[in-house]
Amino acid sequence: MKTVIFVFVVFTSLLNAQVLRATYEVSYGIFQTMGIADARFETHEDDTYAIRIEARTTGVAKFLSNNRTEMYESRGKIINGKLVPDTYTKIRKTNSDKITKIYTFDHLKKTVFKEIQDQGKTHKEINDFYAGEDILTLFFNVKHYMKFRQNQLLYAIGANKENGRIDVIFPKGDVVSKMKKELGTEEGNFVKVILNDRIFSSANGELLINLNEEGLCEKAILEDVLLFGDIIGKRVK
């Protein structure tokens, strides 16, 4: 299980509601449902926000991963309608270990500090690159890019380790028709996201995403995964 497997299924625009919740199932070839992700997004009166995703493996995947669970959390401020993170946290747990990574943003100095907690030891360092968003806030901020439907080259902490690059593509013409067929719907908005990372040995980590009229992800596909075909994330409530 990789970070982005459960992150991409909550690719969504920022809504006006105080609290937004959604649950997704992720299926993978012969494994069928390999995991469940519960997402929660909330805003506060002091113009701060919190995003939290809790993901857990199920069935065969749970057994093969030693009961692996993951938690992702972003906290920060809302500035001119956009989410600006102060901290981004990832916790990965199995039956035998627990690793916590905490990223702290200094936007003025364009620096991200990383703290790693593993087996009772703490290591602190400066992250290899700076990005103004983490992977959660980037996906929630996508409404700002959708207004003009222009392709975007973006960077986020929590994306690929080399430089955090993510390409957001708004397809047109025959490409949209193909995406509609693959995603099994004619309704909503369609976006392609390239993670530039070999997630589960996929070529570039290419995601096909269907957003409903409210901007909430209904279904997403990670294409061409080695041996098993596609990984599919689908909203169940």
C-alpha positions as CSV (number, residue, x, y, z in Angstrom):
1,M,0.0,0.0,0.0
2,K,1.4,3.4,-1.0
3,T,0.5,6.8,0.3
4,V,-1.2,7.9,-2.9
5,I,-3.4,4.8,-3.3
6,F,-5.7,6.2,-0.6
7,V,-5.0,9.9,-1.3
8,F,-6.1,10.0,-4.9
9,V,-9.6,8.7,-4.1
10,V,-10.3,11.9,-2.1
11,F,-9.3,14.2,-4.9
12,T,-11.9,16.9,-4.5
13,S,-12.6,20.6,-4.6
14,L,-13.0,22.7,-1.4
15,L,-16.7,22.9,-0.5
16,N,-18.3,25.5,1.7
17,A,-19.5,23.0,4.3
18,Q,-18.0,23.0,7.8
19,V,-17.4,19.3,7.7
20,L,-17.2,17.0,4.7
21,R,-16.9,13.2,5.1
22,A,-16.5,10.4,2.5
23,T,-15.6,6.7,2.4
24,Y,-13.9,4.9,-0.4
25,E,-13.2,1.3,-1.4
26,V,-10.0,0.5,-3.3
27,S,-9.9,-2.7,-5.4
28,Y,-6.9,-4.2,-7.1
29,G,-7.2,-7.1,-9.7
30,I,-7.6,-10.5,-8.1
31,F,-7.6,-9.0,-4.6
32,Q,-10.9,-7.2,-5.1
33,T,-11.4,-4.8,-2.2
34,M,-7.9,-4.3,-0.8
35,G,-8.6,-1.3,1.4
36,I,-11.0,1.2,2.9
37,A,-10.3,4.9,3.3
38,D,-12.3,7.3,5.5
39,A,-11.8,11.0,4.8
40,R,-12.8,14.0,6.8
41,F,-12.4,17.7,5.9
42,E,-13.3,20.5,8.3
43,T,-13.0,24.3,8.4
44,H,-13.1,26.5,11.5
45,E,-14.3,30.0,12.2
46,D,-10.7,31.3,12.6
47,D,-10.0,30.4,9.0
48,T,-8.1,27.2,9.7
49,Y,-8.7,23.8,8.4
50,A,-8.0,20.1,9.1
51,I,-7.9,17.2,6.6
52,R,-7.6,13.6,7.9
53,I,-7.6,10.4,6.0
54,E,-7.5,7.0,7.8
55,A,-6.8,4.0,5.5
56,R,-6.7,0.3,6.3
57,T,-6.1,-2.8,4.4
58,T,-8.7,-5.6,4.2
59,G,-9.0,-9.2,3.3
60,V,-5.9,-10.8,1.6
61,A,-4.2,-7.4,1.5
62,K,-4.5,-7.1,5.2
63,F,-2.8,-10.4,5.7
64,L,0.0,-9.8,3.2
65,S,0.7,-6.3,4.6
66,N,0.8,-7.4,8.2
67,N,-2.4,-5.5,9.0
68,R,-1.1,-2.2,7.6
69,T,-2.9,1.0,8.3
70,E,-2.0,4.6,7.3
71,M,-3.1,8.0,8.5
72,Y,-2.5,11.3,6.7
73,E,-3.3,14.7,8.2
74,S,-2.9,18.3,7.0
75,R,-3.5,21.3,9.2
76,G,-3.1,25.0,8.3
77,K,-4.8,28.2,7.3
78,I,-7.3,29.3,4.6
79,I,-5.8,32.3,2.8
80,N,-7.8,33.9,0.0
81,G,-9.9,30.7,-0.4
82,K,-6.8,28.4,-0.7
83,L,-5.5,25.9,1.9
84,V,-2.0,26.7,3.1
85,P,-0.5,23.9,5.2
86,D,1.4,24.5,8.5
87,T,2.0,20.7,9.1
88,Y,1.6,17.5,7.1
89,T,1.7,14.2,9.0
90,K,1.9,10.6,7.8
91,I,1.7,7.6,10.2
92,R,2.2,4.1,8.9
93,K,1.5,1.1,11.3
94,T,1.7,-2.6,11.0
95,N,1.5,-5.3,13.7
96,S,5.3,-5.0,14.1
97,D,6.2,-1.3,13.7
98,K,5.1,2.3,13.5
99,I,6.7,5.1,11.5
100,T,5.6,8.7,11.9
101,K,6.7,11.5,9.5
102,I,5.9,15.1,10.4
103,Y,6.6,17.9,7.8
104,T,6.5,21.5,9.1
105,F,6.3,24.4,6.5
106,D,8.2,27.7,6.7
107,H,6.7,29.4,3.8
108,L,8.6,32.7,4.3
109,K,12.0,30.9,4.1
110,K,10.6,28.4,1.5
111,T,11.8,25.5,3.6
112,V,10.1,22.3,4.8
113,F,11.4,20.6,8.0
114,K,11.0,16.8,8.3
115,E,10.8,14.8,11.6
116,I,10.9,11.0,11.5
117,Q,9.9,8.9,14.5
118,D,10.8,5.2,14.2
119,Q,11.2,2.6,17.0
120,G,11.6,5.2,19.7
121,K,14.1,7.2,17.8
122,T,13.6,10.7,16.4
123,H,15.5,12.1,13.4
124,K,15.1,15.7,12.1
125,E,16.3,17.1,8.8
126,I,15.5,19.7,6.1
127,N,13.4,18.1,3.3
128,D,15.2,17.9,-0.1
129,F,12.8,20.3,-1.7
130,Y,10.2,23.0,-0.8
131,A,6.6,22.9,-1.9
132,G,3.9,25.3,-0.9
133,E,1.3,22.5,-0.6
134,D,1.1,19.0,0.7
135,I,-0.6,16.2,-1.3
136,L,-3.9,16.7,0.5
137,T,-4.1,20.5,0.2
138,L,-3.1,20.3,-3.5
139,F,-6.0,18.0,-4.2
140,F,-8.4,20.2,-2.3
141,N,-7.1,23.3,-4.0
142,V,-7.8,21.9,-7.4
143,K,-10.9,24.1,-7.8
144,H,-8.6,27.1,-8.5
145,Y,-7.1,25.3,-11.4
146,M,-10.4,23.9,-12.7
147,K,-11.8,27.4,-13.4
148,F,-9.7,27.8,-16.5
149,R,-9.2,24.1,-17.3
150,Q,-5.6,24.7,-18.2
151,N,-3.0,21.9,-17.6
152,Q,-0.9,22.5,-14.5
153,L,2.5,21.4,-13.3
154,L,2.3,21.3,-9.5
155,Y,4.5,20.3,-6.6
156,A,3.5,18.8,-3.2
157,I,5.0,17.4,-0.1
158,G,3.9,13.7,0.2
159,A,4.0,13.1,-3.6
160,N,7.1,11.5,-5.2
161,K,10.2,11.8,-3.1
162,E,12.5,13.3,-5.8
163,N,10.8,16.6,-6.3
164,G,7.0,16.2,-5.5
165,R,5.9,16.9,-9.1
166,I,2.3,16.3,-10.1
167,D,0.9,17.0,-13.5
168,V,-2.9,17.9,-13.7
169,I,-4.3,17.5,-17.2
170,F,-7.8,18.6,-18.3
171,P,-8.5,16.3,-21.3
172,K,-10.4,17.3,-24.4
173,G,-12.1,15.6,-27.4
174,D,-11.5,11.9,-27.9
175,V,-9.4,11.7,-24.7
176,V,-12.5,12.7,-22.7
177,S,-14.6,10.1,-24.5
178,K,-12.1,7.4,-23.7
179,M,-12.0,8.4,-20.1
180,K,-15.8,8.3,-19.8
181,K,-15.8,4.8,-21.2
182,E,-13.1,3.6,-18.8
183,L,-14.7,5.2,-15.8
184,G,-18.2,4.0,-16.8
185,T,-20.0,7.3,-16.7
186,E,-21.0,10.3,-18.9
187,E,-21.7,12.6,-15.9
188,G,-19.4,15.0,-14.0
189,N,-16.0,16.4,-14.7
190,F,-12.9,14.4,-15.9
191,V,-9.3,15.0,-14.9
192,K,-6.1,13.1,-15.5
193,V,-3.3,13.3,-12.9
194,I,0.2,12.1,-13.5
195,L,2.1,11.4,-10.2
196,N,5.5,10.8,-11.9
197,D,6.1,7.9,-9.7
198,R,6.0,4.1,-10.3
199,I,3.2,3.4,-7.9
200,F,2.7,-0.4,-7.8
201,S,5.0,-0.6,-10.9
202,S,2.6,1.5,-13.0
203,A,4.5,3.4,-15.7
204,N,4.1,7.0,-14.3
205,G,1.3,6.7,-11.8
206,E,-1.4,8.0,-14.1
207,L,-4.8,8.5,-12.6
208,L,-8.2,8.9,-14.3
209,I,-10.6,10.8,-12.1
210,N,-14.3,11.5,-12.2
211,L,-15.7,14.4,-10.1
212,N,-19.4,14.9,-9.5
213,E,-21.1,18.3,-9.9
214,E,-20.2,19.2,-6.3
215,G,-16.5,18.5,-7.0
216,L,-16.4,15.3,-5.0
217,C,-14.5,12.3,-6.5
218,E,-16.9,9.5,-7.4
219,K,-14.3,7.1,-9.0
220,A,-10.7,7.0,-9.9
221,I,-8.5,4.5,-11.7
222,L,-4.7,4.0,-11.4
223,E,-3.9,2.6,-14.9
224,D,-1.6,-0.2,-16.1
225,V,-0.4,-1.7,-12.8
226,L,2.0,-4.5,-13.3
227,L,0.4,-8.0,-13.4
228,F,-3.0,-7.0,-12.1
229,G,-4.2,-4.2,-14.5
230,D,-5.9,-1.2,-12.8
231,I,-6.4,-0.2,-9.3
232,I,-9.9,1.4,-8.8
233,G,-11.0,3.7,-6.0
234,K,-14.8,4.2,-5.7
235,R,-16.9,6.3,-3.3
236,V,-19.3,4.1,-1.3
237,K,-20.8,6.8,1.0
